[in-house]
């Protein structure tokens, strides 16, 4: 991919305030804001155009151009817990690969929020300080959207939850600019306000407004409940562009994104990671199963643990304390 303009951003820094030699006049974006607006308008228009290779590449080039001029909000993932869920569909899992990114049957992978068809990515959920949600629920709803199917919700659904820990700090792009999410996540809210405060210090008011518009556009796409292919391919282009840009231009790989959870109404916090980051930075230590049972005459579920908590050793585990739900045609009402 050819560079459109001379690079503005230095090798990745944690805070803009580390750029002691910064001068507003030195930023390309300050004198070419009209070009940036045209690029963003192009990407926004692609949301409503057919999903084609040509349009996908157009989106990548436009986003790549913009991230070269915009200091994205970057957070470091310190040692924290991540949960990831996977529906069982009648199968008992026994190894890490069963509940991690899809390495066994990549040919079955369809386009997702950030992944292209056939591209395995790891989707998980982080804890937030919002009392209205938790990461187990967020992860479950994201991995098993049938639980929110208004027409044909499953009567009984078993879900396997894996508890992962980050073992080494690494950077991710932060797309949490949704006001609903920030209202219930003080930690991310404080970090976002600090980022915006620094932008105001370093850029003119018009440039600041544009950068905020750029970040909010992708934030809103990331937590939209509209799962059209158009939304997906723009987010696919975004993730591809930032990975390519930081790895090839800045020699600073950015292996993931944190973003508001669509299936929890933006109250939960999700993370998406490339397989290499999972293999290098994450460790699976515990697995448990939950059972979701549809309440009679409603579209709501009750859920409870339906197995023991089992440790993972050498990437393998054995589910114990599990009892099948019964005949497939039988519905358990609470």
MARTI-645590 format. One record per residue (C-alpha): x, y, z; residue in three letters. Coordinates in nm, 3 decimals, m for minus. Layout:
N
+---------+---------+---------+------+
:      c1 :      c2 :      c3 : resn :
+---------+---------+---------+------+
:       X :       Y :       Z :  ALA :
...
+---------+---------+---------+------+
This chain:
334
+---------+---------+---------+------+
:      c1 :      c2 :      c3 : resn :
+---------+---------+---------+------+
:   0.000 :   0.000 :   0.000 :  UNK :
:   0.149 :   0.332 :  m0.104 :  UNK :
:   0.163 :   0.626 :   0.134 :  UNK :
:  m0.052 :   0.918 :   0.019 :  UNK :
:   0.129 :   1.183 :   0.218 :  UNK :
:   0.427 :   1.222 :   0.444 :  UNK :
:   0.358 :   1.053 :   0.778 :  UNK :
:   0.254 :   1.282 :   1.062 :  UNK :
:   0.238 :   1.048 :   1.357 :  UNK :
:   0.554 :   0.938 :   1.536 :  UNK :
:   0.617 :   0.584 :   1.652 :  UNK :
:   0.336 :   0.505 :   1.894 :  UNK :
:   0.325 :   0.698 :   2.222 :  UNK :
:   0.095 :   0.644 :   2.519 :  UNK :
:  m0.005 :   1.009 :   2.550 :  UNK :
:  m0.002 :   1.306 :   2.317 :  UNK :
:   0.165 :   1.502 :   2.595 :  UNK :
:   0.479 :   1.297 :   2.530 :  UNK :
:   0.521 :   1.487 :   2.205 :  UNK :
:   0.711 :   1.776 :   2.362 :  UNK :
:   0.825 :   1.923 :   2.033 :  UNK :
:   0.474 :   1.947 :   1.891 :  UNK :
:   0.356 :   2.260 :   1.706 :  UNK :
:   0.005 :   2.287 :   1.561 :  UNK :
:   0.134 :   2.426 :   1.233 :  UNK :
:   0.339 :   2.112 :   1.186 :  UNK :
:   0.039 :   1.882 :   1.155 :  UNK :
:  m0.070 :   1.811 :   0.798 :  UNK :
:  m0.431 :   1.775 :   0.907 :  UNK :
:  m0.454 :   2.135 :   1.030 :  UNK :
:  m0.395 :   2.273 :   0.682 :  UNK :
:  m0.580 :   2.003 :   0.488 :  UNK :
:  m0.898 :   1.946 :   0.686 :  UNK :
:  m1.108 :   1.963 :   0.370 :  UNK :
:  m0.923 :   1.658 :   0.234 :  UNK :
:  m0.990 :   1.466 :   0.556 :  UNK :
:  m1.358 :   1.554 :   0.545 :  UNK :
:  m1.380 :   1.424 :   0.191 :  UNK :
:  m1.215 :   1.097 :   0.293 :  UNK :
:  m1.454 :   1.046 :   0.585 :  UNK :
:  m1.755 :   1.138 :   0.370 :  UNK :
:  m1.641 :   0.875 :   0.120 :  UNK :
:  m1.625 :   0.606 :   0.389 :  UNK :
:  m1.965 :   0.711 :   0.526 :  UNK :
:  m2.115 :   0.683 :   0.178 :  UNK :
:  m1.974 :   0.331 :   0.135 :  UNK :
:  m2.202 :   0.209 :   0.414 :  UNK :
:  m2.488 :   0.238 :   0.165 :  UNK :
:  m2.309 :   0.097 :  m0.139 :  UNK :
:  m2.294 :  m0.268 :  m0.250 :  UNK :
:  m2.041 :  m0.492 :  m0.075 :  UNK :
:  m1.777 :  m0.544 :  m0.342 :  UNK :
:  m1.401 :  m0.594 :  m0.344 :  UNK :
:  m1.364 :  m0.254 :  m0.511 :  UNK :
:  m1.562 :  m0.074 :  m0.241 :  UNK :
:  m1.383 :  m0.267 :   0.034 :  UNK :
:  m1.043 :  m0.162 :  m0.100 :  UNK :
:  m1.165 :   0.195 :  m0.141 :  UNK :
:  m1.265 :   0.198 :   0.226 :  UNK :
:  m0.928 :   0.056 :   0.333 :  UNK :
:  m0.734 :   0.319 :   0.139 :  UNK :
:  m0.944 :   0.607 :   0.276 :  UNK :
:  m0.921 :   0.484 :   0.636 :  UNK :
:  m0.548 :   0.416 :   0.603 :  UNK :
:  m0.501 :   0.772 :   0.478 :  UNK :
:  m0.690 :   0.915 :   0.777 :  UNK :
:  m0.528 :   0.709 :   1.054 :  UNK :
:  m0.192 :   0.834 :   0.930 :  UNK :
:  m0.308 :   1.185 :   1.021 :  UNK :
:  m0.516 :   1.116 :   1.334 :  UNK :
:  m0.379 :   1.007 :   1.674 :  UNK :
:  m0.620 :   0.725 :   1.755 :  UNK :
:  m0.717 :   0.656 :   2.114 :  UNK :
:  m0.494 :   0.370 :   2.229 :  UNK :
:  m0.527 :   0.179 :   2.555 :  UNK :
:  m0.284 :  m0.074 :   2.697 :  UNK :
:  m0.437 :  m0.403 :   2.803 :  UNK :
:  m0.284 :  m0.465 :   3.142 :  UNK :
:  m0.327 :  m0.801 :   3.322 :  UNK :
:  m0.708 :  m0.825 :   3.329 :  UNK :
:  m0.969 :  m1.096 :   3.285 :  UNK :
:  m1.146 :  m1.160 :   2.955 :  UNK :
:  m1.436 :  m1.401 :   2.914 :  UNK :
:  m1.533 :  m1.571 :   2.592 :  UNK :
:  m1.842 :  m1.782 :   2.533 :  UNK :
:  m1.939 :  m2.043 :   2.278 :  UNK :
:  m2.273 :  m2.224 :   2.234 :  UNK :
:  m2.247 :  m2.600 :   2.275 :  UNK :
:  m2.525 :  m2.712 :   2.040 :  UNK :
:  m2.519 :  m3.058 :   2.195 :  UNK :
:  m2.140 :  m3.092 :   2.209 :  UNK :
:  m1.914 :  m3.099 :   2.514 :  UNK :
:  m1.585 :  m2.918 :   2.463 :  UNK :
:  m1.255 :  m3.047 :   2.591 :  UNK :
:  m0.972 :  m2.824 :   2.471 :  UNK :
:  m0.880 :  m2.460 :   2.439 :  UNK :
:  m0.917 :  m2.460 :   2.061 :  UNK :
:  m1.286 :  m2.546 :   2.104 :  UNK :
:  m1.364 :  m2.217 :   2.277 :  UNK :
:  m1.098 :  m1.987 :   2.132 :  UNK :
:  m1.083 :  m1.835 :   1.783 :  UNK :
:  m1.189 :  m2.081 :   1.515 :  UNK :
:  m0.874 :  m2.268 :   1.413 :  UNK :
:  m1.043 :  m2.600 :   1.339 :  UNK :
:  m1.297 :  m2.504 :   1.073 :  UNK :
:  m1.205 :  m2.164 :   0.930 :  UNK :
:  m1.395 :  m2.249 :   0.612 :  UNK :
:  m1.716 :  m2.207 :   0.813 :  UNK :
:  m1.637 :  m1.852 :   0.925 :  UNK :
:  m1.876 :  m1.593 :   0.784 :  UNK :
:  m1.826 :  m1.217 :   0.795 :  UNK :
:  m1.852 :  m1.074 :   1.147 :  UNK :
:  m1.832 :  m0.735 :   1.308 :  UNK :
:  m1.457 :  m0.707 :   1.250 :  UNK :
:  m1.364 :  m1.025 :   1.065 :  UNK :
:  m1.382 :  m1.099 :   0.696 :  UNK :
:  m1.521 :  m1.432 :   0.570 :  UNK :
:  m1.281 :  m1.717 :   0.654 :  UNK :
:  m1.083 :  m1.490 :   0.891 :  UNK :
:  m1.059 :  m1.622 :   1.249 :  UNK :
:  m1.064 :  m1.357 :   1.521 :  UNK :
:  m1.109 :  m1.379 :   1.896 :  UNK :
:  m1.414 :  m1.198 :   2.039 :  UNK :
:  m1.444 :  m1.163 :   2.415 :  UNK :
:  m1.589 :  m0.941 :   2.687 :  UNK :
:  m1.423 :  m0.730 :   2.957 :  UNK :
:  m1.556 :  m0.639 :   3.298 :  UNK :
:  m1.711 :  m0.293 :   3.344 :  UNK :
:  m1.829 :  m0.109 :   3.654 :  UNK :
:  m2.185 :  m0.085 :   3.520 :  UNK :
:  m2.419 :  m0.274 :   3.759 :  UNK :
:  m2.665 :  m0.336 :   3.474 :  UNK :
:  m2.444 :  m0.588 :   3.298 :  UNK :
:  m2.153 :  m0.825 :   3.341 :  UNK :
:  m1.897 :  m0.973 :   3.105 :  UNK :
:  m2.043 :  m1.325 :   3.117 :  UNK :
:  m2.381 :  m1.196 :   2.997 :  UNK :
:  m2.223 :  m0.971 :   2.736 :  UNK :
:  m2.008 :  m1.253 :   2.600 :  UNK :
:  m2.303 :  m1.493 :   2.592 :  UNK :
:  m2.534 :  m1.258 :   2.406 :  UNK :
:  m2.265 :  m1.174 :   2.154 :  UNK :
:  m2.179 :  m1.536 :   2.076 :  UNK :
:  m2.535 :  m1.672 :   2.074 :  UNK :
:  m2.765 :  m1.418 :   1.914 :  UNK :
:  m3.042 :  m1.678 :   1.900 :  UNK :
:  m3.115 :  m1.591 :   2.264 :  UNK :
:  m3.255 :  m1.261 :   2.137 :  UNK :
:  m3.443 :  m1.408 :   1.845 :  UNK :
:  m3.799 :  m1.279 :   1.871 :  UNK :
:  m3.951 :  m1.541 :   1.641 :  UNK :
:  m3.772 :  m1.869 :   1.722 :  UNK :
:  m3.578 :  m1.844 :   2.048 :  UNK :
:  m3.430 :  m2.178 :   2.161 :  UNK :
:  m3.607 :  m2.339 :   2.454 :  UNK :
:  m3.278 :  m2.452 :   2.613 :  UNK :
:  m2.929 :  m2.338 :   2.528 :  UNK :
:  m2.605 :  m2.450 :   2.692 :  UNK :
:  m2.308 :  m2.213 :   2.673 :  UNK :
:  m1.945 :  m2.278 :   2.763 :  UNK :
:  m1.761 :  m1.985 :   2.922 :  UNK :
:  m1.383 :  m1.961 :   2.930 :  UNK :
:  m1.194 :  m1.732 :   3.167 :  UNK :
:  m0.882 :  m1.585 :   3.009 :  UNK :
:  m0.613 :  m1.365 :   3.161 :  UNK :
:  m0.391 :  m1.114 :   2.989 :  UNK :
:  m0.033 :  m1.210 :   3.076 :  UNK :
:   0.153 :  m0.922 :   2.912 :  UNK :
:   0.056 :  m0.563 :   2.835 :  UNK :
:  m0.025 :  m0.479 :   2.471 :  UNK :
:  m0.194 :  m0.187 :   2.288 :  UNK :
:  m0.546 :  m0.184 :   2.144 :  UNK :
:  m0.749 :   0.085 :   1.969 :  UNK :
:  m1.031 :   0.220 :   2.185 :  UNK :
:  m1.363 :   0.281 :   2.006 :  UNK :
:  m1.565 :   0.355 :   2.319 :  UNK :
:  m1.721 :   0.690 :   2.235 :  UNK :
:  m2.084 :   0.588 :   2.279 :  UNK :
:  m2.242 :   0.805 :   2.550 :  UNK :
:  m2.455 :   0.517 :   2.682 :  UNK :
:  m2.150 :   0.304 :   2.736 :  UNK :
:  m1.940 :   0.579 :   2.890 :  UNK :
:  m2.219 :   0.658 :   3.138 :  UNK :
:  m2.174 :   0.313 :   3.295 :  UNK :
:  m1.799 :   0.262 :   3.261 :  UNK :
:  m1.610 :   0.516 :   3.470 :  UNK :
:  m1.266 :   0.378 :   3.387 :  UNK :
:  m1.312 :   0.409 :   3.012 :  UNK :
:  m1.497 :   0.739 :   3.056 :  UNK :
:  m1.204 :   0.892 :   3.245 :  UNK :
:  m0.958 :   0.769 :   2.981 :  UNK :
:  m1.176 :   0.901 :   2.700 :  UNK :
:  m1.212 :   1.241 :   2.863 :  UNK :
:  m0.834 :   1.261 :   2.905 :  UNK :
:  m0.785 :   1.174 :   2.538 :  UNK :
:  m1.037 :   1.437 :   2.427 :  UNK :
:  m0.882 :   1.694 :   2.658 :  UNK :
:  m0.543 :   1.633 :   2.501 :  UNK :
:  m0.689 :   1.663 :   2.152 :  UNK :
:  m0.828 :   2.006 :   2.242 :  UNK :
:  m0.484 :   2.110 :   2.360 :  UNK :
:  m0.301 :   1.990 :   2.052 :  UNK :
:  m0.545 :   2.075 :   1.774 :  UNK :
:  m0.759 :   2.366 :   1.660 :  UNK :
:  m1.129 :   2.352 :   1.744 :  UNK :
:  m1.228 :   2.255 :   1.389 :  UNK :
:  m0.972 :   1.974 :   1.374 :  UNK :
:  m1.077 :   1.853 :   1.717 :  UNK :
:  m1.439 :   1.834 :   1.604 :  UNK :
:  m1.339 :   1.636 :   1.295 :  UNK :
:  m1.134 :   1.382 :   1.494 :  UNK :
:  m1.425 :   1.336 :   1.735 :  UNK :
:  m1.660 :   1.287 :   1.438 :  UNK :
:  m1.423 :   1.025 :   1.297 :  UNK :
:  m1.401 :   0.834 :   1.625 :  UNK :
:  m1.775 :   0.850 :   1.691 :  UNK :
:  m1.856 :   0.724 :   1.342 :  UNK :
:  m1.665 :   0.400 :   1.394 :  UNK :
:  m1.776 :   0.375 :   1.757 :  UNK :
:  m2.142 :   0.389 :   1.655 :  UNK :
:  m2.089 :   0.132 :   1.380 :  UNK :
:  m1.913 :  m0.101 :   1.623 :  UNK :
:  m2.205 :  m0.107 :   1.869 :  UNK :
:  m2.490 :  m0.096 :   1.620 :  UNK :
:  m2.743 :  m0.377 :   1.641 :  UNK :
:  m2.782 :  m0.353 :   1.263 :  UNK :
:  m2.582 :  m0.652 :   1.144 :  UNK :
:  m2.598 :  m0.573 :   0.775 :  UNK :
:  m2.306 :  m0.676 :   0.557 :  UNK :
:  m2.249 :  m0.308 :   0.483 :  UNK :
:  m2.179 :  m0.227 :   0.847 :  UNK :
:  m1.953 :  m0.526 :   0.878 :  UNK :
:  m1.740 :  m0.456 :   0.573 :  UNK :
:  m1.667 :  m0.098 :   0.679 :  UNK :
:  m1.555 :  m0.221 :   1.023 :  UNK :
:  m1.356 :  m0.498 :   0.855 :  UNK :
:  m1.183 :  m0.231 :   0.648 :  UNK :
:  m1.116 :  m0.023 :   0.960 :  UNK :
:  m0.952 :  m0.311 :   1.149 :  UNK :
:  m0.751 :  m0.415 :   0.844 :  UNK :
:  m0.632 :  m0.058 :   0.779 :  UNK :
:  m0.514 :   0.009 :   1.135 :  UNK :
:  m0.336 :  m0.325 :   1.160 :  UNK :
:  m0.161 :  m0.270 :   0.829 :  UNK :
:  m0.074 :   0.092 :   0.904 :  UNK :
:   0.073 :   0.046 :   1.251 :  UNK :
:   0.258 :  m0.276 :   1.165 :  UNK :
:   0.405 :  m0.172 :   0.831 :  UNK :
:   0.443 :   0.204 :   0.874 :  UNK :
:   0.503 :   0.246 :   1.247 :  UNK :
:   0.653 :  m0.093 :   1.332 :  UNK :
:   0.412 :  m0.100 :   1.628 :  UNK :
:   0.154 :  m0.380 :   1.587 :  UNK :
:  m0.196 :  m0.301 :   1.716 :  UNK :
:  m0.358 :  m0.646 :   1.749 :  UNK :
:  m0.704 :  m0.554 :   1.872 :  UNK :
:  m0.991 :  m0.316 :   1.941 :  UNK :
:  m1.212 :  m0.258 :   2.244 :  UNK :
:  m1.564 :  m0.140 :   2.165 :  UNK :
:  m1.914 :  m0.114 :   2.320 :  UNK :
:  m2.122 :  m0.432 :   2.314 :  UNK :
:  m2.409 :  m0.411 :   2.065 :  UNK :
:  m2.609 :  m0.697 :   2.217 :  UNK :
:  m2.616 :  m0.532 :   2.561 :  UNK :
:  m2.729 :  m0.195 :   2.428 :  UNK :
:  m2.371 :  m0.061 :   2.447 :  UNK :
:  m2.355 :  m0.123 :   2.823 :  UNK :
:  m2.101 :  m0.405 :   2.802 :  UNK :
:  m1.743 :  m0.385 :   2.674 :  UNK :
:  m1.611 :  m0.616 :   2.403 :  UNK :
:  m1.266 :  m0.689 :   2.267 :  UNK :
:  m1.157 :  m0.836 :   1.935 :  UNK :
:  m0.806 :  m0.976 :   1.887 :  UNK :
:  m0.606 :  m1.137 :   1.610 :  UNK :
:  m0.503 :  m1.501 :   1.675 :  UNK :
:  m0.136 :  m1.411 :   1.722 :  UNK :
:  m0.227 :  m1.184 :   2.016 :  UNK :
:  m0.432 :  m1.460 :   2.180 :  UNK :
:  m0.145 :  m1.706 :   2.148 :  UNK :
:   0.109 :  m1.460 :   2.283 :  UNK :
:  m0.074 :  m1.254 :   2.545 :  UNK :
:  m0.370 :  m1.461 :   2.674 :  UNK :
:  m0.393 :  m1.761 :   2.903 :  UNK :
:  m0.705 :  m1.976 :   2.953 :  UNK :
:  m0.727 :  m2.102 :   3.312 :  UNK :
:  m1.090 :  m2.192 :   3.389 :  UNK :
:  m1.403 :  m2.317 :   3.210 :  UNK :
:  m1.767 :  m2.345 :   3.320 :  UNK :
:  m2.101 :  m2.410 :   3.151 :  UNK :
:  m2.422 :  m2.209 :   3.181 :  UNK :
:  m2.771 :  m2.319 :   3.083 :  UNK :
:  m3.027 :  m2.071 :   2.951 :  UNK :
:  m3.390 :  m2.183 :   2.979 :  UNK :
:  m3.681 :  m1.996 :   2.816 :  UNK :
:  m3.949 :  m1.886 :   3.061 :  UNK :
:  m4.298 :  m2.006 :   2.967 :  UNK :
:  m4.508 :  m1.762 :   2.762 :  UNK :
:  m4.225 :  m1.507 :   2.746 :  UNK :
:  m3.917 :  m1.432 :   2.542 :  UNK :
:  m3.699 :  m1.409 :   2.850 :  UNK :
:  m3.447 :  m1.654 :   2.989 :  UNK :
:  m3.330 :  m1.766 :   3.327 :  UNK :
:  m2.974 :  m1.890 :   3.350 :  UNK :
:  m2.764 :  m2.082 :   3.595 :  UNK :
:  m2.439 :  m2.274 :   3.608 :  UNK :
:  m2.480 :  m2.632 :   3.483 :  UNK :
:  m2.133 :  m2.775 :   3.538 :  UNK :
:  m1.844 :  m2.754 :   3.780 :  UNK :
:  m1.573 :  m2.494 :   3.738 :  UNK :
:  m1.295 :  m2.693 :   3.577 :  UNK :
:  m0.926 :  m2.594 :   3.544 :  UNK :
:  m0.741 :  m2.593 :   3.215 :  UNK :
:  m0.409 :  m2.775 :   3.198 :  UNK :
:  m0.192 :  m2.786 :   2.889 :  UNK :
:  m0.482 :  m2.630 :   2.696 :  UNK :
:  m0.713 :  m2.920 :   2.780 :  UNK :
:  m0.999 :  m2.967 :   3.028 :  UNK :
:  m1.267 :  m3.217 :   3.124 :  UNK :
:  m1.619 :  m3.090 :   3.197 :  UNK :
:  m1.755 :  m3.242 :   3.521 :  UNK :
:  m2.085 :  m3.207 :   3.703 :  UNK :
:  m2.278 :  m3.160 :   3.380 :  UNK :
:  m2.627 :  m3.305 :   3.329 :  UNK :
:  m2.792 :  m3.308 :   2.984 :  UNK :
:  m3.112 :  m3.106 :   2.954 :  UNK :
:  m3.320 :  m3.406 :   2.847 :  UNK :
:  m3.499 :  m3.501 :   2.529 :  UNK :
:  m3.449 :  m3.252 :   2.243 :  UNK :
:  m3.824 :  m3.210 :   2.208 :  UNK :
:  m3.880 :  m3.143 :   2.575 :  UNK :
:  m3.905 :  m2.783 :   2.698 :  UNK :
:  m3.818 :  m2.697 :   3.056 :  UNK :
:  m4.043 :  m2.424 :   3.194 :  UNK :
:  m3.962 :  m2.227 :   3.509 :  UNK :
+---------+---------+---------+------+
